[in-house]
Amino acid sequence: MRTRTVSDSVVVAAPPDEVYAALADPTRMARWSPENTGAVVADPRRGGTYVGMTFVGTNRRGPARWSTRCVVTAADPGERFAFTVQAIGPHRPILRTPIASWEYRFDPVDGGTRVTETWTDDRPWPDALAAVFDKVATRGSLFADFQRRNIARTLASLQRDLGAP
């Protein structure tokens, strides 16, 4: 049975509202993520991120490039930001299927904010098929292990950018 959820945390030297504002803006994720190369928000509104907002993220892993269509599922300033990846494609996200969910939680601590990033595998595939696909797509890893490393890299980059307490 495959691992469907992985998570990690880091403490940054910034208040929860500031960390939320950074991570809840999908156009900024490329600063920290080892795979994301940018995002375009479909219907930006004054006042920031909102539940139901959609964005298209562009990604790169080695020579592979792809786009995803994402929908924001939680937008609680200073507390929680989450979205689901609902479509994917090589140039534009045309294949509609559940892919993954991402969540960021922001907890105040002495000296800053504990940021917890969680990835959940939403693919409705049998475990054996997912394992074969994962090892090809990641060059040898299951996605849970691969995403565990990506989350650690993203959080370390975020901490370098926002400071360690």
C-alpha positions in Angstrom: 0.0 0.0 0.0 1.5 3.4 -1.0 2.0 6.3 1.3 -0.5 9.0 0.2 0.5 11.8 2.5 3.8 13.3 3.6 4.5 16.4 5.6 7.3 18.4 7.1 7.7 21.7 9.1 10.2 24.5 9.6 10.2 27.6 11.7 10.8 31.0 10.0 11.4 34.4 11.5 8.3 36.1 10.3 4.7 36.4 11.6 2.0 34.0 10.4 0.2 36.7 8.3 3.5 37.5 6.4 4.3 33.8 5.8 0.7 33.2 4.6 0.9 36.1 2.2 4.0 34.7 0.7 2.9 31.1 0.2 -0.7 31.9 -0.7 0.5 33.8 -3.7 1.0 31.0 -6.3 3.0 33.4 -8.5 5.8 33.4 -5.8 6.2 29.6 -5.3 9.0 29.4 -7.9 11.2 31.2 -5.4 11.2 28.2 -3.1 10.1 25.1 -5.0 12.6 22.8 -6.7 10.0 22.1 -9.5 7.7 25.0 -9.9 8.8 27.6 -12.5 5.8 30.0 -12.2 2.1 30.4 -12.0 -0.7 32.5 -13.6 -3.8 33.3 -11.6 -6.9 33.0 -13.7 -9.1 35.6 -12.0 -7.0 37.7 -9.6 -9.1 39.8 -7.2 -8.0 42.7 -5.1 -7.4 41.4 -1.6 -5.5 38.3 -2.5 -6.2 34.6 -2.5 -9.7 33.2 -2.2 -11.4 29.8 -2.1 -12.3 28.8 -5.6 -9.5 30.8 -7.2 -7.8 28.9 -10.0 -4.2 29.1 -11.2 -2.1 27.3 -13.7 1.3 26.3 -12.5 4.3 25.5 -14.7 6.8 22.9 -13.6 10.1 21.3 -14.5 11.9 18.2 -13.5 15.1 17.6 -15.5 14.1 17.8 -19.1 10.4 17.2 -18.4 8.0 20.3 -18.3 4.3 20.3 -17.6 1.5 22.5 -16.5 -1.2 22.0 -13.8 -4.6 23.6 -13.1 -5.1 24.1 -9.4 -8.0 25.3 -7.3 -7.7 26.9 -3.9 -9.6 25.0 -1.3 -8.6 27.0 1.8 -7.5 30.6 2.2 -7.4 31.5 5.9 -4.9 34.3 6.3 -2.2 33.6 8.9 -3.6 30.1 9.4 -4.0 27.8 6.4 -3.6 27.8 2.6 -4.5 24.8 0.5 -5.2 23.8 -3.1 -5.9 20.8 -5.2 -4.2 19.9 -8.5 -7.1 18.9 -10.8 -5.6 18.8 -14.3 -2.2 18.3 -16.0 -0.6 18.4 -19.4 2.7 18.9 -21.1 2.0 22.4 -22.4 -1.4 23.2 -20.9 -3.4 21.3 -18.3 -5.9 19.3 -20.5 -6.1 15.9 -18.7 -8.7 16.4 -15.9 -8.1 14.0 -13.1 -7.3 14.3 -9.4 -3.5 14.6 -9.0 -2.6 15.9 -5.5 -3.5 18.3 -2.7 -1.2 20.7 -1.1 -1.7 22.4 2.3 0.3 24.9 4.3 -0.4 25.6 8.0 1.0 28.5 9.9 1.4 28.3 13.7 2.8 31.1 15.8 5.9 30.1 17.9 8.5 32.0 19.8 10.6 33.9 17.2 8.3 33.4 14.2 6.0 30.9 12.6 6.1 27.1 12.2 5.2 26.4 8.6 3.9 22.9 7.9 3.7 21.8 4.2 1.7 18.6 3.4 1.3 16.8 0.1 -1.4 14.2 -0.5 -1.5 11.9 -3.4 -5.1 12.1 -4.9 -4.5 9.9 -7.9 -7.2 7.3 -8.1 -4.8 4.7 -9.5 -4.1 1.2 -8.2 -0.9 1.1 -6.0 1.0 -1.1 -8.5 0.3 1.3 -11.4 1.3 4.3 -9.3 4.5 2.7 -8.2 5.6 2.0 -11.8 4.6 5.5 -13.0 6.4 7.1 -10.0 9.7 5.3 -10.6 9.7 6.4 -14.2 8.6 10.0 -13.5 11.1 10.5 -10.6 13.9 8.4 -12.0 13.7 5.7 -9.3 11.6 7.0 -6.3 8.0 6.6 -5.2 6.3 9.9 -5.2 5.9 10.0 -1.4 9.7 9.8 -1.0 10.3 12.2 -3.8 7.8 14.7 -2.4 9.3 14.4 1.1 12.6 15.6 -0.3 10.9 18.3 -2.4 9.1 19.6 0.7 12.3 19.7 2.7 14.0 21.7 -0.1 11.0 24.1 -0.4 10.9 24.7 3.4 14.6 25.2 3.6 14.5 27.8 0.8 11.6 29.5 2.5 13.5 29.6 5.7 16.6 31.1 3.9 14.3 33.7 2.3 12.3 34.7 5.4 15.0 34.0 8.0 15.5 31.5 10.8 14.6 32.5 14.3 
